[in-house]
Amino acid sequence: MSTKITTELVKELRDATGISVMQCKKALEEADGDMNKALAILKKTSSDIALKKADRNAKDGAVMIKGDDKKSVLVALHCETDFVSRNEDFVSLLNKLTDIAFADGIEKMKNQAKDMIDPIIQKTGENIQLGDSYQVEGTVLGNYIHNNKKAVIVSLNGGNSELAKDIAMHFTAMKPEYISKEDINEEIKKTINEIFLKEMENVNKPEEIKKKILEGKIATYFKEKTLLDQPFIKNPEETIGQILEKAKATIKEVKSYSI
């Protein structure tokens, strides 16, 4: 004899899962009113739905940072649209994932992520994928998030957290590709040199002048893309390298992520 599927049972399952009334009712009917079986059915359905949506482009999303005075963690979560990235369930999921990463470590968070993400895929109807996750440790840390789409953690040797936060904010706005000149390898230099050489082919100047123009173009290009050489966004009279030198500080580590 089948168990009567009451409104109370449906409500209880919906409260436990957040999944739509009709899906909860269907799962309870399939489970003959057994709450544990219904939960298992919904979990399998969530996983099946997630698998079907896995190849859809999750190009939007949000990033979150949590930290104290010893470490910071950054977690990125992708979805298909900005609308879902602001959805309460999506934000709550990102919050929980970041909490786990901060409390128990990134690997433990990754191990739990799929079971946490699949039900939200079922609820939102969008592909949701975990992006990159980072942990940065140090005694001088600064974090900055812009519009929940770009996030940076900066760790310094020396200086203070306010300076580290300023540099994180600058990094978010100016998007440097390298921290210092030492990070620019020979292959990159060669590629940029070839690009600018091609641009110079039709310049009608003596070779010596062309060589100086080429050197100037390459130097400017790398200066604009190297953090320590960039004019500080809050005071363009000084470079990031100069303000760090004043504070007797150096960059220990930078982690960034952009949606």
C-alpha positions, -999 to +999 in steps of 0.1 A: +000+000+000+014+034-011+021+061+014+000+092+009+023+121-002+011+149+021+018+186+016+038+184+049+061+157+035+067+178+003+074+209+024+098+190+047+118+177+017+117+211+000+130+228+032+158+202+034+169+206-002+156+239-016+146+221-047+112+228-064+079+215-050+072+194-081+106+177-081+102+170-043+067+156-049+079+134-078+109+121-057+086+113-027+061+094-050+090+074-065+103+067-030+068+058-017+070+085+009+104+074+023+123+107+031+158+091+029+150+074-004+136+107-018+168+125-007+189+099-025+167+101-056+171+139-057+209+136-052+211+113-082+189+136-102+211+165-093+242+146-104+226+135-137+215+171-144+250+184-136+265+159-160+242+170-189+251+206-183+288+201-179+298+211-214+279+244-213+301+275-210+304+287-174+320+321-183+305+342-155+305+337-117+320+353-086+351+352-064+354+354-027+383+359-002+383+350+035+413+357+058+428+366+091+462+380+100+480+347+091+464+334+059+439+342+032+420+319+008+406+328-026+378+307-042+363+312-076+330+297-087+317+298-123+282+299-137+267+308-171+252+342-164+257+372-141+220+368-130+228+334-114+261+348-100+240+371-078+215+344-070+211+338-032+218+300-035+249+306-057+263+332-033+255+310-003+273+280-020+304+301-027+304+313+009+302+278+022+330+265-001+352+294+010+345+287+047+355+251+042+387+261+023+396+285+050+388+262+079+399+228+065+421+235+035+415+237-002+418+200-009+391+191+016+369+218+000+375+203-035+366+169-023+332+181-010+325+206-038+307+184-063+281+172-038+275+208-028+274+222-064+251+196-080+219+205-061+225+242-070+228+233-107+195+215-104+179+246-087+194+273-110+193+253-143+229+265-151+263+248-153+283+256-122+320+248-120+346+254-093+373+278-106+408+282-091+414+283-054+444+296-036+458+299-001+484+325+008+501+326+042+521+354+058+522+380+085+515+410+062+485+403+040+462+425+019+431+414+001+410+432-025+378+423-044+362+443-072+325+437-080+329+401-069+345+394-103+382+402-096+402+392-065+438+396-054+457+385-023+491+402-017+516+389+009+546+412+018+578+408+036+578+440+057+554+469+054+519+466+068+485+453+058+473+487+045+501+488+020+494+451+010+458+460+005+467+491-016+489+469-038+461+443-042+437+471-052+464+485-077+469+450-091+431+446-096+429+478-116+462+477-136+464+439-143+502+435-144+514+403-161+547+402-142+558+411-107+594+422-116+617+422-146+631+389-135+598+372-143+601+381-180+617+351-197+638+351-229+610+335-249+586+363-241+612+390-248+619+373-282+582+372-291+577+409-282+608+419-301+596+401-332+562+418-330+576+453-327+603+446-354+575+438-378+558+471-369+590+489-376+595+475-411+578+504-428+593+531-407+615+553-429+643+562-405+680+555-403+688+520-388+703+535-356+672+556-349+649+526-357+669+506-332+664+532-305+627+535-313+624+497-311+642+495-277+619+523-264+588+505-275+599+473-259+609+490-227+576+509-225+556+477-232+572+457-203+571+487-179+534+489-184+529+452-176+554+448-147+540+455-112+571+470-096+575+495-126+539+506-128+530+541-114+510+536-082+473+541-090+468+563-058+499+583-064+513+581-100+544+601-090+558+569-075+560+534-088+550+503-068+587+495-065+594+529-050+566+528-024+578+493-014+613+505-011+602+534+011+584+510+034+614+486+034+591+459+020+592+434-008+565+413-025+564+377-011+535+364-031+505+375-052+475+354-062+448+368-084+417+356-102+394+373-127+360+361-139 
